[in-house]
Amino acid sequence: MSSHAGFVIAAYGVSFIALAGLIGWVFIDQRLQNRALRQLESRGVRRRSEGKGAQP
């Protein structure tokens, strides 16, 4: 191994941890947003996109 192997391995490790954290954050936020949407829909609030479309 070269003298830079430790740096390269550490850089890949930090990048992997950062990407895994971002992906996890997206999935957690998706679950929270879906839960909030279900709560709004159960109260009778509907999406604007369910109408006939945008009015000119």
mmCIF file as gemmi writes it, N, C-alpha and C atoms, coordinates in Angstrom:
data_model
loop_
_atom_site.group_PDB
_atom_site.id
_atom_site.type_symbol
_atom_site.label_atom_id
_atom_site.label_alt_id
_atom_site.label_comp_id
_atom_site.label_asym_id
_atom_site.label_entity_id
_atom_site.label_seq_id
_atom_site.pdbx_PDB_ins_code
_atom_site.Cartn_x
_atom_site.Cartn_y
_atom_site.Cartn_z
_atom_site.occupancy
_atom_site.B_iso_or_equiv
_atom_site.pdbx_formal_charge
_atom_site.auth_seq_id
_atom_site.auth_asym_id
_atom_site.pdbx_PDB_model_num
ATOM 1 N N . MET Axp A 1 ? 0.838 -1.184 0 1 0 ? 1 A 1
ATOM 2 C CA . MET Axp A 1 ? 0 0 0 1 0 ? 1 A 1
ATOM 3 C C . MET Axp A 1 ? 0.88 1.244 0 1 0 ? 1 A 1
ATOM 4 N N . SER Axp A 2 ? 0.35 2.255 -0.631 1 0 ? 2 A 1
ATOM 5 C CA . SER Axp A 2 ? 1.115 3.496 -0.694 1 0 ? 2 A 1
ATOM 6 C C . SER Axp A 2 ? 0.986 4.259 0.615 1 0 ? 2 A 1
ATOM 7 N N . SER Axp A 3 ? 1.739 5.311 0.724 1 0 ? 3 A 1
ATOM 8 C CA . SER Axp A 3 ? 1.717 6.102 1.953 1 0 ? 3 A 1
ATOM 9 C C . SER Axp A 3 ? 0.428 6.906 2.084 1 0 ? 3 A 1
ATOM 10 N N . HIS Axp A 4 ? -0.338 7.004 1.018 1 0 ? 4 A 1
ATOM 11 C CA . HIS Axp A 4 ? -1.574 7.779 1.038 1 0 ? 4 A 1
ATOM 12 C C . HIS Axp A 4 ? -2.814 6.911 1.261 1 0 ? 4 A 1
ATOM 13 N N . ALA Axp A 5 ? -2.632 5.633 1.454 1 0 ? 5 A 1
ATOM 14 C CA . ALA Axp A 5 ? -3.771 4.719 1.569 1 0 ? 5 A 1
ATOM 15 C C . ALA Axp A 5 ? -4.668 5.085 2.746 1 0 ? 5 A 1
ATOM 16 N N . GLY Axp A 6 ? -4.095 5.471 3.857 1 0 ? 6 A 1
ATOM 17 C CA . GLY Axp A 6 ? -4.904 5.851 5.015 1 0 ? 6 A 1
ATOM 18 C C . GLY Axp A 6 ? -5.798 7.038 4.72 1 0 ? 6 A 1
ATOM 19 N N . PHE Axp A 7 ? -5.248 8.021 4.032 1 0 ? 7 A 1
ATOM 20 C CA . PHE Axp A 7 ? -6.032 9.202 3.663 1 0 ? 7 A 1
ATOM 21 C C . PHE Axp A 7 ? -7.164 8.827 2.711 1 0 ? 7 A 1
ATOM 22 N N . VAL Axp A 8 ? -6.865 7.995 1.725 1 0 ? 8 A 1
ATOM 23 C CA . VAL Axp A 8 ? -7.869 7.601 0.735 1 0 ? 8 A 1
ATOM 24 C C . VAL Axp A 8 ? -8.984 6.81 1.407 1 0 ? 8 A 1
ATOM 25 N N . ILE Axp A 9 ? -8.635 5.875 2.258 1 0 ? 9 A 1
ATOM 26 C CA . ILE Axp A 9 ? -9.638 5.07 2.964 1 0 ? 9 A 1
ATOM 27 C C . ILE Axp A 9 ? -10.489 5.955 3.862 1 0 ? 9 A 1
ATOM 28 N N . ALA Axp A 10 ? -9.868 6.889 4.556 1 0 ? 10 A 1
ATOM 29 C CA . ALA Axp A 10 ? -10.617 7.802 5.419 1 0 ? 10 A 1
ATOM 30 C C . ALA Axp A 10 ? -11.559 8.684 4.599 1 0 ? 10 A 1
ATOM 31 N N . ALA Axp A 11 ? -11.102 9.155 3.452 1 0 ? 11 A 1
ATOM 32 C CA . ALA Axp A 11 ? -11.946 9.998 2.597 1 0 ? 11 A 1
ATOM 33 C C . ALA Axp A 11 ? -13.151 9.219 2.089 1 0 ? 11 A 1
ATOM 34 N N . TYR Axp A 12 ? -12.932 7.983 1.665 1 0 ? 12 A 1
ATOM 35 C CA . TYR Axp A 12 ? -14.055 7.152 1.233 1 0 ? 12 A 1
ATOM 36 C C . TYR Axp A 12 ? -15.001 6.869 2.398 1 0 ? 12 A 1
ATOM 37 N N . GLY Axp A 13 ? -14.46 6.628 3.565 1 0 ? 13 A 1
ATOM 38 C CA . GLY Axp A 13 ? -15.301 6.368 4.734 1 0 ? 13 A 1
ATOM 39 C C . GLY Axp A 13 ? -16.168 7.556 5.1 1 0 ? 13 A 1
ATOM 40 N N . VAL Axp A 14 ? -15.58 8.74 5.112 1 0 ? 14 A 1
ATOM 41 C CA . VAL Axp A 14 ? -16.346 9.951 5.43 1 0 ? 14 A 1
ATOM 42 C C . VAL Axp A 14 ? -17.411 10.191 4.368 1 0 ? 14 A 1
ATOM 43 N N . SER Axp A 15 ? -17.062 9.993 3.106 1 0 ? 15 A 1
ATOM 44 C CA . SER Axp A 15 ? -18.037 10.177 2.026 1 0 ? 15 A 1
ATOM 45 C C . SER Axp A 15 ? -19.183 9.188 2.15 1 0 ? 15 A 1
ATOM 46 N N . PHE Axp A 16 ? -18.875 7.945 2.463 1 0 ? 16 A 1
ATOM 47 C CA . PHE Axp A 16 ? -19.911 6.926 2.617 1 0 ? 16 A 1
ATOM 48 C C . PHE Axp A 16 ? -20.843 7.276 3.771 1 0 ? 16 A 1
ATOM 49 N N . ILE Axp A 17 ? -20.283 7.699 4.888 1 0 ? 17 A 1
ATOM 50 C CA . ILE Axp A 17 ? -21.106 8.057 6.05 1 0 ? 17 A 1
ATOM 51 C C . ILE Axp A 17 ? -21.995 9.262 5.726 1 0 ? 17 A 1
ATOM 52 N N . ALA Axp A 18 ? -21.441 10.249 5.03 1 0 ? 18 A 1
ATOM 53 C CA . ALA Axp A 18 ? -22.23 11.433 4.668 1 0 ? 18 A 1
ATOM 54 C C . ALA Axp A 18 ? -23.37 11.065 3.724 1 0 ? 18 A 1
ATOM 55 N N . LEU Axp A 19 ? -23.087 10.263 2.711 1 0 ? 19 A 1
ATOM 56 C CA . LEU Axp A 19 ? -24.136 9.854 1.78 1 0 ? 19 A 1
ATOM 57 C C . LEU Axp A 19 ? -25.192 8.999 2.463 1 0 ? 19 A 1
ATOM 58 N N . ALA Axp A 20 ? -24.777 8.085 3.321 1 0 ? 20 A 1
ATOM 59 C CA . ALA Axp A 20 ? -25.74 7.255 4.047 1 0 ? 20 A 1
ATOM 60 C C . ALA Axp A 20 ? -26.622 8.12 4.94 1 0 ? 20 A 1
ATOM 61 N N . GLY Axp A 21 ? -26.037 9.126 5.568 1 0 ? 21 A 1
ATOM 62 C CA . GLY Axp A 21 ? -26.824 10.033 6.403 1 0 ? 21 A 1
ATOM 63 C C . GLY Axp A 21 ? -27.839 10.815 5.6 1 0 ? 21 A 1
ATOM 64 N N . LEU Axp A 22 ? -27.441 11.313 4.437 1 0 ? 22 A 1
ATOM 65 C CA . LEU Axp A 22 ? -28.369 12.061 3.586 1 0 ? 22 A 1
ATOM 66 C C . LEU Axp A 22 ? -29.498 11.174 3.065 1 0 ? 22 A 1
ATOM 67 N N . ILE Axp A 23 ? -29.17 9.959 2.656 1 0 ? 23 A 1
ATOM 68 C CA . ILE Axp A 23 ? -30.198 9.035 2.177 1 0 ? 23 A 1
ATOM 69 C C . ILE Axp A 23 ? -31.153 8.674 3.304 1 0 ? 23 A 1
ATOM 70 N N . GLY Axp A 24 ? -30.615 8.423 4.485 1 0 ? 24 A 1
ATOM 71 C CA . GLY Axp A 24 ? -31.474 8.142 5.639 1 0 ? 24 A 1
ATOM 72 C C . GLY Axp A 24 ? -32.377 9.307 5.967 1 0 ? 24 A 1
ATOM 73 N N . TRP Axp A 25 ? -31.846 10.51 5.9 1 0 ? 25 A 1
ATOM 74 C CA . TRP Axp A 25 ? -32.63 11.712 6.18 1 0 ? 25 A 1
ATOM 75 C C . TRP Axp A 25 ? -33.793 11.847 5.191 1 0 ? 25 A 1
ATOM 76 N N . VAL Axp A 26 ? -33.534 11.556 3.913 1 0 ? 26 A 1
ATOM 77 C CA . VAL Axp A 26 ? -34.584 11.641 2.897 1 0 ? 26 A 1
ATOM 78 C C . VAL Axp A 26 ? -35.698 10.641 3.198 1 0 ? 26 A 1
ATOM 79 N N . PHE Axp A 27 ? -35.354 9.41 3.55 1 0 ? 27 A 1
ATOM 80 C CA . PHE Axp A 27 ? -36.378 8.408 3.846 1 0 ? 27 A 1
ATOM 81 C C . PHE Axp A 27 ? -37.173 8.761 5.095 1 0 ? 27 A 1
ATOM 82 N N . ILE Axp A 28 ? -36.504 9.258 6.114 1 0 ? 28 A 1
ATOM 83 C CA . ILE Axp A 28 ? -37.209 9.654 7.339 1 0 ? 28 A 1
ATOM 84 C C . ILE Axp A 28 ? -38.143 10.824 7.048 1 0 ? 28 A 1
ATOM 85 N N . ASP Axp A 29 ? -37.673 11.807 6.282 1 0 ? 29 A 1
ATOM 86 C CA . ASP Axp A 29 ? -38.51 12.956 5.95 1 0 ? 29 A 1
ATOM 87 C C . ASP Axp A 29 ? -39.699 12.54 5.093 1 0 ? 29 A 1
ATOM 88 N N . GLN Axp A 30 ? -39.497 11.582 4.204 1 0 ? 30 A 1
ATOM 89 C CA . GLN Axp A 30 ? -40.601 11.087 3.382 1 0 ? 30 A 1
ATOM 90 C C . GLN Axp A 30 ? -41.69 10.48 4.257 1 0 ? 30 A 1
ATOM 91 N N . ARG Axp A 31 ? -41.299 9.688 5.228 1 0 ? 31 A 1
ATOM 92 C CA . ARG Axp A 31 ? -42.284 9.097 6.135 1 0 ? 31 A 1
ATOM 93 C C . ARG Axp A 31 ? -43.027 10.171 6.91 1 0 ? 31 A 1
ATOM 94 N N . LEU Axp A 32 ? -42.318 11.187 7.393 1 0 ? 32 A 1
ATOM 95 C CA . LEU Axp A 32 ? -42.965 12.267 8.139 1 0 ? 32 A 1
ATOM 96 C C . LEU Axp A 32 ? -43.927 13.063 7.261 1 0 ? 32 A 1
ATOM 97 N N . GLN Axp A 33 ? -43.528 13.337 6.026 1 0 ? 33 A 1
ATOM 98 C CA . GLN Axp A 33 ? -44.399 14.089 5.122 1 0 ? 33 A 1
ATOM 99 C C . GLN Axp A 33 ? -45.639 13.281 4.75 1 0 ? 33 A 1
ATOM 100 N N . ASN Axp A 34 ? -45.479 11.975 4.526 1 0 ? 34 A 1
ATOM 101 C CA . ASN Axp A 34 ? -46.637 11.13 4.228 1 0 ? 34 A 1
ATOM 102 C C . ASN Axp A 34 ? -47.591 11.068 5.41 1 0 ? 34 A 1
ATOM 103 N N . ARG Axp A 35 ? -47.062 11.009 6.613 1 0 ? 35 A 1
ATOM 104 C CA . ARG Axp A 35 ? -47.899 10.994 7.812 1 0 ? 35 A 1
ATOM 105 C C . ARG Axp A 35 ? -48.676 12.307 7.94 1 0 ? 35 A 1
ATOM 106 N N . ALA Axp A 36 ? -47.999 13.419 7.705 1 0 ? 36 A 1
ATOM 107 C CA . ALA Axp A 36 ? -48.672 14.721 7.775 1 0 ? 36 A 1
ATOM 108 C C . ALA Axp A 36 ? -49.743 14.831 6.697 1 0 ? 36 A 1
ATOM 109 N N . LEU Axp A 37 ? -49.476 14.318 5.514 1 0 ? 37 A 1
ATOM 110 C CA . LEU Axp A 37 ? -50.455 14.357 4.435 1 0 ? 37 A 1
ATOM 111 C C . LEU Axp A 37 ? -51.679 13.514 4.776 1 0 ? 37 A 1
ATOM 112 N N . ARG Axp A 38 ? -51.457 12.335 5.337 1 0 ? 38 A 1
ATOM 113 C CA . ARG Axp A 38 ? -52.595 11.493 5.747 1 0 ? 38 A 1
ATOM 114 C C . ARG Axp A 38 ? -53.437 12.184 6.805 1 0 ? 38 A 1
ATOM 115 N N . GLN Axp A 39 ? -52.786 12.87 7.751 1 0 ? 39 A 1
ATOM 116 C CA . GLN Axp A 39 ? -53.531 13.587 8.788 1 0 ? 39 A 1
ATOM 117 C C . GLN Axp A 39 ? -54.354 14.719 8.187 1 0 ? 39 A 1
ATOM 118 N N . LEU Axp A 40 ? -53.792 15.455 7.25 1 0 ? 40 A 1
ATOM 119 C CA . LEU Axp A 40 ? -54.539 16.529 6.601 1 0 ? 40 A 1
ATOM 120 C C . LEU Axp A 40 ? -55.724 15.973 5.814 1 0 ? 40 A 1
ATOM 121 N N . GLU Axp A 41 ? -55.497 14.885 5.086 1 0 ? 41 A 1
ATOM 122 C CA . GLU Axp A 41 ? -56.579 14.301 4.303 1 0 ? 41 A 1
ATOM 123 C C . GLU Axp A 41 ? -57.675 13.736 5.197 1 0 ? 41 A 1
ATOM 124 N N . SER Axp A 42 ? -57.317 13.225 6.369 1 0 ? 42 A 1
ATOM 125 C CA . SER Axp A 42 ? -58.344 12.703 7.276 1 0 ? 42 A 1
ATOM 126 C C . SER Axp A 42 ? -59.191 13.828 7.86 1 0 ? 42 A 1
ATOM 127 N N . ARG Axp A 43 ? -58.657 15.05 7.902 1 0 ? 43 A 1
ATOM 128 C CA . ARG Axp A 43 ? -59.41 16.209 8.378 1 0 ? 43 A 1
ATOM 129 C C . ARG Axp A 43 ? -60.251 16.843 7.278 1 0 ? 43 A 1
ATOM 130 N N . GLY Axp A 44 ? -60.13 16.342 6.073 1 0 ? 44 A 1
ATOM 131 C CA . GLY Axp A 44 ? -60.922 16.872 4.975 1 0 ? 44 A 1
ATOM 132 C C . GLY Axp A 44 ? -60.186 17.848 4.089 1 0 ? 44 A 1
ATOM 133 N N . VAL Axp A 45 ? -58.934 18.115 4.371 1 0 ? 45 A 1
ATOM 134 C CA . VAL Axp A 45 ? -58.15 19.014 3.532 1 0 ? 45 A 1
ATOM 135 C C . VAL Axp A 45 ? -57.715 18.22 2.303 1 0 ? 45 A 1
ATOM 136 N N . ARG Axp A 46 ? -57.952 18.774 1.134 1 0 ? 46 A 1
ATOM 137 C CA . ARG Axp A 46 ? -57.611 18.079 -0.107 1 0 ? 46 A 1
ATOM 138 C C . ARG Axp A 46 ? -56.482 18.795 -0.826 1 0 ? 46 A 1
ATOM 139 N N . ARG Axp A 47 ? -55.825 18.063 -1.699 1 0 ? 47 A 1
ATOM 140 C CA . ARG Axp A 47 ? -54.725 18.617 -2.485 1 0 ? 47 A 1
ATOM 141 C C . ARG Axp A 47 ? -55.266 19.541 -3.567 1 0 ? 47 A 1
ATOM 142 N N . ARG Axp A 48 ? -54.538 20.578 -3.856 1 0 ? 48 A 1
ATOM 143 C CA . ARG Axp A 48 ? -54.935 21.484 -4.933 1 0 ? 48 A 1
ATOM 144 C C . ARG Axp A 48 ? -54.837 20.803 -6.288 1 0 ? 48 A 1
ATOM 145 N N . SER Axp A 49 ? -53.972 19.818 -6.42 1 0 ? 49 A 1
ATOM 146 C CA . SER Axp A 49 ? -53.763 19.162 -7.704 1 0 ? 49 A 1
ATOM 147 C C . SER Axp A 49 ? -54.896 18.21 -8.065 1 0 ? 49 A 1
ATOM 148 N N . GLU Axp A 50 ? -55.877 18.003 -7.179 1 0 ? 50 A 1
ATOM 149 C CA . GLU Axp A 50 ? -56.973 17.094 -7.484 1 0 ? 50 A 1
ATOM 150 C C . GLU Axp A 50 ? -58.054 17.752 -8.332 1 0 ? 50 A 1
ATOM 151 N N . GLY Axp A 51 ? -57.961 19.05 -8.545 1 0 ? 51 A 1
ATOM 152 C CA . GLY Axp A 51 ? -58.967 19.76 -9.317 1 0 ? 51 A 1
ATOM 153 C C . GLY Axp A 51 ? -58.843 19.488 -10.804 1 0 ? 51 A 1
ATOM 154 N N . LYS Axp A 52 ? -59.522 20.318 -11.592 1 0 ? 52 A 1
ATOM 155 C CA . LYS Axp A 52 ? -59.518 20.152 -13.042 1 0 ? 52 A 1
ATOM 156 C C . LYS Axp A 52 ? -58.233 20.647 -13.68 1 0 ? 52 A 1
ATOM 157 N N . GLY Axp A 53 ? -57.419 21.319 -12.961 1 0 ? 53 A 1
ATOM 158 C CA . GLY Axp A 53 ? -56.174 21.842 -13.508 1 0 ? 53 A 1
ATOM 159 C C . GLY Axp A 53 ? -56.045 23.313 -13.192 1 0 ? 53 A 1
ATOM 160 N N . ALA Axp A 54 ? -54.971 23.865 -13.616 1 0 ? 54 A 1
ATOM 161 C CA . ALA Axp A 54 ? -54.708 25.28 -13.345 1 0 ? 54 A 1
ATOM 162 C C . ALA Axp A 54 ? -55.613 26.149 -14.204 1 0 ? 54 A 1
ATOM 163 N N . GLN Axp A 55 ? -56.119 27.184 -13.619 1 0 ? 55 A 1
ATOM 164 C CA . GLN Axp A 55 ? -56.96 28.138 -14.335 1 0 ? 55 A 1
ATOM 165 C C . GLN Axp A 55 ? -56.061 29.185 -14.988 1 0 ? 55 A 1
ATOM 166 N N . PRO Axp A 56 ? -56.313 29.511 -16.257 1 0 ? 56 A 1
ATOM 167 C CA . PRO Axp A 56 ? -55.457 30.51 -16.937 1 0 ? 56 A 1
ATOM 168 C C . PRO Axp A 56 ? -55.64 31.899 -16.398 1 0 ? 56 A 1
